[in-house]
Amino acid sequence: MQEITVQLFESYDSIAFILSILLNVLISIAGVLPSVFLTAANLVVFGFWEGMVISFIGESVGAVVSFWLYRKGFRKLTAHKRLSSPKIQQLLHARGKEAFLLILSLRLLPFVPSGLVTFIAAIGKTSLGIFILASSIGKLPSILIEGYSVYQVMNWTSTGKVLISFIGCVLIILVVRKLYTRSAI
């Protein structure tokens, strides 16, 4: 996917920045697609720092557009049974400083899906302004970590090799655990 995106950006280099932002918006709206391939393409085409800035802008704009669309289309879901978890309810009803801190902290946690945070905040009581501020501040460290990791892997540095080895080990452990729990049933 990264190669296709790089080719797209190189074919339309005069509007590559805009294409990157639009792709990030589409990824954000989908809510479940990883943006790591787009970050990698941005780093290849624009260089490390400019690629990082473009990825940050794209993810921030994507989060805002998603928030707005989710709020318009899904607000009636707040009474749904699957949204009854205490943590989800806390974010649904959060306002002001509490909403800011919840969104910021959830954006900083790498294992919390970004689309889920946006969705819950959008159908809840969080204002657009609070969401934009908390989400953007929270995305900054995660984009830097993602970009640094992608850069290390793409350039096959020793750090990149350690990252790939670590991810591989984690995936193997998860697969073995899944297989073990299935056979135990």
C-alpha positions, 0 to 999 in steps of 0.5 A: 500500500505504501508503494502505491501511495508513493507512486500516487504522490510522485505522479501528482507531486504538485498536489501530493500534500493535498492528496495526503491530507485527503487520504488521512481524512478518508482513513479517519472517517473509516475509523479502523484503517491504520495510517502507518502506510500513509506516514511511511509514504509521507516520509519517503516523498516529503522527507522526515520532518516535512512528512511528519508535519504533513502526517500530523496535519492530516491526522488532525484534520481527519479527526475533526472531519470524522468528529463532525460527520460522526456527530451528525450521523450517529448521535442517536446511538448514545442510548445503545446497550453496547455503549454502557461500559463505565469508561465509555459512559465517562467519555460520553458525558464528559465536558470541558476540562474532564473531556479534554483530559480524557481525550488527551490521555486516550490519544496518548495510549497507543493501543486505544483505537483513534477512531473509537475515541473520535466516535465516542467523543462525537456522539457524547457531550464533548464540544468541537473546540475541546475535541480539536485541542485535546486530540491535536495535542494528544496526536503529536507524540503518537505521530512522532513515535509512529514516524520515528518507528517507521523511519527506523524500519524503512531504513533498516537501522538497528533500532528498526531491526529491534522494532521488527523483532519485537513486533514479530515476537508479540504477534507470535505470542498472540497467535500461540495464545489464541491457538492455545485458548481455542484448543483448551475449549 
